[in-house]
Amino acid sequence: MRTLLLVLPILLAWPSAAVADPLAHTYSIVARDPKTGELGVAVQSHWFSVGSVVTWAEAGVGAIATQSFVDPGYGPRGLELLQRGVPAPDALKQLLAADAQQDVRQVAIIDAQGRVAAHTGRKAIAAAGHYVGTQYSVQANLMANAQVWPAMSAAYEKATGDLADRLLAALDAAQAVGGDIRGRQSAAILIVKPKGTGKPWAGADRIFDLRVEDHAEPLVELRRLVRLQRAYIRANRGDELMSEQKVDEALKEYAAAATIAPEIVELPFWHAVTLASIGREAEAQPIFRAVFAKEPAWADLVPRLPAAGLLPDDKGLIERILALRK
C-alpha cells in the first residue's frame, strides 16, 4: 500500500497513454560499424527483460532503441520507414510527429548508411540525455548522474575490437560512472549483418541476439553469452566448411570454438566425431577422452551416430571410442 501511495500521484500526472507503456528507463547505444557495415543496439536497465522492448534491428536496414516510457511500435514502424529508404533523421521525425506522447519518449535510430538521429523527450526522467556521434548514438534516462551518456560516447570511440566489443565497452562505461539510479537487472545486445538474406526468420541475418532477462550482474552475464555465441559461430562455420569439403579449415574452426568456450564439452565432442569420421582416429582419441572425463554420458551417444551417418558403421571403431570412457 505504501508503494501505491507513493507512485499514484506520479502516475496521475502522466498522460494515460504513457502510463500504459512499458517503463524501460535505461541506457543504450545504437551504432553502425563503418568497416563491416554491421548494425547493432545494446542496452542495460533495472527493468525485467529490457531487450524484449528496447532493441530492434534488421540486416541491411537499421537499428533502433526505443525506451523511457516505451512505445514498442517505434521499432517495427521505424524499420519499415528505413526499409522504404527514408533516412534515419526523417524517419524519427515522422514517428515523433505521429506520437502525442513524444515528450515521454527516448528513441535513437541509425540506418544502413550510418545516418543517425536521437530524441529525448522533455519529460524523460532526469538524469536524461543523448549524444549523437559519427555513426552511433548513446542515450539514457533515469540515470544516477549526467555523466552516463558522455562516458558511453568516450568509451565507444576509444574501444577496439568488433562491433560487439565496442557496444559492450559503452555499456560498461555507463555502469562505471553510476548507471541506472535504481541499479541493474537486465541487458541485451542485437547485431545484424550489413545485408539481409531475405529470410530473417531463419536467423542467418543476426550475428548476436542475446538477452539477460534477470541477473544480479547483467553485463557480466551478457559478456559470457557473447563469448559463447562467438564459440558457436566458429563451430557453425566449421560445419559449413565441412559441407564444402574443406576439412582442414573446418577442423581449425572446431578447435577454435572449443578454445573459446572450454566449459562446453559438446563443442570438442563434435570436433572429435568429425576427426574420427574422416579416418583421423588418433587425433580424435585424446579429445574423446577429455570429453568423457568431464561428462561420461556423452559416450552413450557414440553408438547412435553410425545410423545417422555421422560415424562409419565400424564396430571396432565404436568400441575403441567407448573404451576411452573410464
RAPEMO-V139010 format. One record per residue. N is the residue number from 0. PSI is psi as a letter, one per 30 degrees, with the letter a starting at -180 (999 if undefined). OMEGA is omega in radians with two decimals (none if undefined). Layout:
BEGIN
n & psi & omega
N & PSI & OMEGA
N & PSI & OMEGA
END
This chain:
BEGIN
n & psi & omega
0 & e & -3.14
1 & e & 3.13
2 & e & -3.13
3 & e & -3.13
4 & e & 3.12
5 & e & -3.03
6 & e & -3.03
7 & e & 3.12
8 & e & 3.13
9 & e & -3.12
10 & e & -3.14
11 & f & -3.13
12 & f & -3.11
13 & k & 3.01
14 & k & -3.04
15 & e & -3.13
16 & e & -3.12
17 & e & -3.13
18 & e & -3.10
19 & f & -3.09
20 & l & 3.05
21 & k & -3.06
22 & i & -3.11
23 & i & 3.02
24 & k & -2.85
25 & l & 2.91
26 & k & -3.04
27 & l & 3.07
28 & k & 2.95
29 & k & -3.08
30 & l & 2.99
31 & k & 3.06
32 & j & -3.08
33 & f & -3.13
34 & e & -3.06
35 & f & -3.06
36 & g & 3.11
37 & k & -3.14
38 & k & -3.09
39 & l & 3.07
40 & k & 3.13
41 & l & -2.98
42 & l & 2.90
43 & k & -3.12
44 & l & 2.88
45 & i & 3.11
46 & k & -3.09
47 & k & 3.02
48 & h & -3.06
49 & e & -3.11
50 & f & -3.10
51 & f & -3.14
52 & f & -3.00
53 & e & -2.93
54 & k & 3.12
55 & k & 3.09
56 & l & 3.08
57 & k & -3.10
58 & k & 3.12
59 & g & -3.07
60 & d & -3.11
61 & a & 3.12
62 & k & -3.05
63 & k & 2.94
64 & k & 3.10
65 & k & -2.95
66 & a & -2.98
67 & b & 2.94
68 & j & -2.85
69 & k & 2.80
70 & j & -3.10
71 & f & 3.13
72 & f & 3.07
73 & e & -3.14
74 & d & -3.11
75 & e & 3.14
76 & e & 3.11
77 & e & 3.12
78 & e & 3.10
79 & e & 3.10
80 & e & 3.13
81 & e & -3.14
82 & f & 3.11
83 & g & 3.09
84 & g & 3.10
85 & k & 3.11
86 & l & -3.09
87 & e & -3.14
88 & e & 3.13
89 & e & 3.11
90 & e & 3.13
91 & e & 3.10
92 & e & -3.14
93 & e & 3.14
94 & e & -3.14
95 & e & -3.13
96 & f & -3.12
97 & g & -3.03
98 & j & 3.13
99 & f & -3.12
100 & g & -3.07
101 & f & -3.12
102 & f & -3.14
103 & g & -3.11
104 & l & 2.90
105 & k & -3.01
106 & k & 2.99
107 & k & -3.10
108 & k & 3.01
109 & k & -3.13
110 & l & -3.03
111 & f & 3.08
112 & f & 3.13
113 & g & 3.05
114 & k & -2.98
115 & k & 3.10
116 & l & 3.14
117 & l & -3.14
118 & k & 2.98
119 & j & -3.11
120 & l & -3.05
121 & f & 3.10
122 & g & 3.02
123 & k & -3.03
124 & k & -3.13
125 & l & -0.11
126 & k & -3.08
127 & k & 3.09
128 & l & 3.12
129 & l & 3.05
130 & k & 3.12
131 & j & 3.10
132 & a & 3.13
133 & j & 3.12
134 & h & 3.00
135 & l & 3.01
136 & k & 3.02
137 & k & -3.08
138 & k & -3.07
139 & l & 3.04
140 & l & -3.05
141 & h & -3.11
142 & l & 3.10
143 & e & -3.14
144 & l & -3.09
145 & g & 3.09
146 & f & -2.95
147 & e & -3.06
148 & e & 3.02
149 & e & 3.11
150 & e & 3.10
151 & e & 3.14
152 & e & -3.12
153 & e & -3.12
154 & e & 3.14
155 & e & -3.10
156 & f & -3.12
157 & f & -3.01
158 & l & 3.04
159 & l & -3.13
160 & a & -3.11
161 & a & -3.05
162 & e & 3.12
163 & e & 3.12
164 & e & -3.06
165 & e & 3.08
166 & e & 3.13
167 & e & 3.09
168 & e & 3.11
169 & e & 3.12
170 & e & 3.12
171 & e & -3.13
172 & e & 3.10
173 & e & -3.13
174 & e & -3.09
175 & f & -3.13
176 & g & 3.07
177 & e & 3.09
178 & a & 3.13
179 & k & -3.09
180 & f & -3.11
181 & f & -3.06
182 & b & -3.06
183 & l & 3.13
184 & e & -3.07
185 & l & -3.12
186 & l & -3.14
187 & l & 3.02
188 & k & 3.12
189 & j & 3.12
190 & k & -3.11
191 & l & -3.10
192 & l & -3.12
193 & f & 3.11
194 & k & 3.14
195 & l & 3.11
196 & f & -3.02
197 & f & 3.13
198 & i & -3.08
199 & f & -3.13
200 & f & -3.11
201 & f & 3.11
202 & f & -3.07
203 & f & -3.12
204 & f & -3.04
205 & k & 3.10
206 & e & 3.05
207 & k & 3.04
208 & i & -2.94
209 & k & 3.13
210 & k & 2.93
211 & j & -2.99
212 & e & -3.10
213 & j & -3.07
214 & k & 3.11
215 & e & 3.12
216 & i & -3.02
217 & e & -3.14
218 & e & 3.07
219 & e & 3.13
220 & e & 3.13
221 & e & 3.08
222 & e & 3.10
223 & e & 3.14
224 & e & 3.08
225 & e & 3.11
226 & e & 3.12
227 & e & 3.12
228 & e & 3.10
229 & e & 3.13
230 & e & -3.11
231 & f & 3.03
232 & e & 3.13
233 & e & 3.13
234 & e & 3.12
235 & e & 3.08
236 & e & 3.07
237 & e & 3.10
238 & e & 3.13
239 & e & -3.12
240 & e & 3.07
241 & e & 3.13
242 & f & 3.10
243 & g & 3.14
244 & g & 3.08
245 & i & -2.93
246 & e & -3.08
247 & e & 3.10
248 & e & 3.13
249 & e & -3.13
250 & e & 3.07
251 & e & 3.11
252 & e & 3.11
253 & e & 3.14
254 & e & 3.12
255 & e & 3.12
256 & e & -3.14
257 & e & 3.13
258 & e & -3.13
259 & e & -3.09
260 & i & -3.06
261 & f & -3.13
262 & f & -3.13
263 & j & -3.02
264 & f & 3.12
265 & e & -3.10
266 & e & 3.08
267 & f & 3.11
268 & e & -3.12
269 & f & 3.00
270 & e & 3.13
271 & e & 3.10
272 & e & 3.13
273 & e & 3.12
274 & e & -3.12
275 & e & -3.09
276 & f & -3.12
277 & g & 3.04
278 & g & -3.14
279 & h & -3.05
280 & e & -3.10
281 & e & 3.10
282 & e & -3.09
283 & e & -3.00
284 & e & -3.13
285 & f & 3.11
286 & e & 3.07
287 & e & -3.10
288 & e & -3.14
289 & e & 3.12
290 & e & -3.09
291 & e & 3.11
292 & e & 3.14
293 & e & -3.09
294 & j & -3.06
295 & f & -3.08
296 & f & 3.14
297 & f & 3.10
298 & f & -3.14
299 & f & 3.14
300 & f & -3.00
301 & e & -3.11
302 & f & -3.13
303 & f & -2.99
304 & e & 3.12
305 & e & -3.13
306 & f & 3.11
307 & g & 3.12
308 & g & -3.08
309 & f & 3.01
310 & l & 3.08
311 & k & 3.10
312 & i & -3.02
313 & j & -3.08
314 & e & -3.13
315 & e & 3.11
316 & e & -3.13
317 & e & 3.14
318 & e & 3.14
319 & e & 3.11
320 & e & -3.14
321 & e & 3.13
322 & f & -3.14
323 & f & 3.08
324 & k & -3.12
325 & 999 & none
END
